[in-house]
Amino acid sequence: MGTGDFDLTMDELRAVVRFATDCAQALLPDFEAAAPNDSRPRDAIDAARLFAGGAPRSNLQRTAAFASHRAAKSVSEETAQLAALACGDAAAAAYLHPIAKASQVGHILRAAACAVRVAELRTGITDSDGVRSLADRAISPLPEILRRYPSAPSGSSRVTQLMSELDSAIRTRN
């Protein structure tokens, strides 16, 4: 993918999608408990896994991501909303662009930040261990890919703050 500010290979893109999908997969039960007949988040995970497994990137990932994001709006429980968003983000990660914009970091880390936030909501405590645990799972080439981008923006939402914490933790890894 040589049309951006740097190179990003399909293998690297697949590694990003695998990481995001692994983070989002664990959240599916939160959504399915709230909306057992809505398959949109699961469909997004399936679309992401298909690409991560070697299939060509296609409109399937894009449409599944949008559908999962719409599913988040159909439930009232925050954990279910975050689960659907994370699943959509996993599919959308297939469209990470090699352009040096901090907004692109969301394609890499938003699903992981949603996973940490869901853990916080389940336990009622701030989960710095969750950030460390997911940062430890971000194995090569993920840290190297992340370092090509500007740092994640820190914002006012808890998910954005967690994304920034994950970004810092992963960038410092070898």
N, C-alpha and C positions, 0 to 999 in steps of 0.2 A: 504494500500500500504506500507507494512513494509519492502521493499527491499532497502531502502535508508538510509540516515543519521538520519532521524526522521520519524515519522508517518504522513501520510497525508490521511485522510479518503475520501471516495467518496463524502460525503456531503460537505466537505471542498473544494474539487476539483470542485464540481458543483457551489459553491459560487463564486469561482474565475472565472469560465466560465460565470456565470451570470453577474458579474461586467464588464468583458471585452466585453461581448456581448451588454450590455446596452450602453457602451461607443461607440462601433462601429456602432450600429444600426442607430444612429443619423447622421452618415456620409454617409449612403447609397445614399441619393439624390445627393451628390457631385459626386459619381462615375457614377450613372445612368444618370446624365445629360450629362456626357462626353461619355458614352458608353451605350446607352439605350437598346441595344440588347444583352448585356453581363450579364448573370445571376450569374456568378461565385462568386462575393462577397455576393450576397443575398443567394446563396446556402450555403456559409460558415456560414452565420448567422443562417440559418435554421438548419444546422448540429450542431452548437453550442447549439442552443436553445433545440434541441432534447435531447442532452446529459444533459444539465442543468435541463431539465424537468423530468429526471429520467431514460431515456433510457440508455442502456449499452454504454460505450465508445467503439467505433468501428473504422474501417478504414475510415468510412465516414467522420469523423472529420479531420483526417489526409489528405485525398485526397482533401477535400474541402478547407482546409487551403492552401495547395500547389497551387491549382487552382486559388484561390483568389490572392495569391502572384504573380502568373504569370499574372493575369489580371492587376495588378498594373503596370506592364511593358508595357502594351498595350495602355496606355493613356499618354498624355503629360502634362496635368494639374497636378500641385503638389497636390492640394486638392483631386483630383480623385485618384491619386496614394496612398496618405495617407489613404483615405477611404478604398480602396481595401486591403491595408496592414493591417489596423485595423480589417477588417472583417476576414481576414485570421488568424490574431493573436487570435481573439476570438475563432475560431474553434481549433487552435493549443493549446490554454490554457488547453484543455482537457488532454494534454500530459505533463503538469507540472510534474516535477520529484521531489521527496523528497530528493534531494541531495543539500548539502550546497555550492552551486556555485552561484555567483552573476549573471551569465548569465541566470539563471532560473527566475530571477525577471522580465525579459522581458515578460515571459508568463503571468505574473500577471498584468503588468502595461503598456506594449507597446501600446495597443489599446487606453488606456486612454491618453497617451502622444500624440498619433496621433490626438485624438479629440481636445486636447488643441492647438496643432499646427495648425490644420485646422481653429479653431476659430481665432488664431493670423493672419493667412493669409487672412481670410475674413475681419478682421477689420483693419489690418495693425499695430496693437499695441501688445506689449508683454502682455500676459494674465495671470497675477498672480492670478486674480480672478478665472479663469478657473481651475487652479491647486487647489486652495482652495475648489472650488465647487465640483470637482471630489473627492478630499480627503474626504470631508464631506459625500459623497455618499458611501465611502468605509466602510461599516458597518461590525460589527462582523459577521463572524470570519476573515474577510480579514486582518485587522491589525495584528491579532495574527499569521496568516499564514505567512504574510510578514516578521515578526520578526524572523522567523525560518531561514531565508536566510541572507546571507551577504548583505550589502547595494548595491543598484544598482550602476553600474559603471557610472561615469560621463565621457562623451566623447565630441567630437567636434561637433557632429550633434545636431541640435536644439531638435529633438525628444529624443535623449539620455539625453540631459540636462533636458528636461521636465520630463522624466522618473525618473531621480535622484531627482528632486524637489518633484514630487509626492510621491516617496518613503519616503523621509524625512518627508513630511507632514502627511502621513498615519501612519508611525511608531510611531509618537508622540501622536497619538490618543489613548484613553482608550478603 
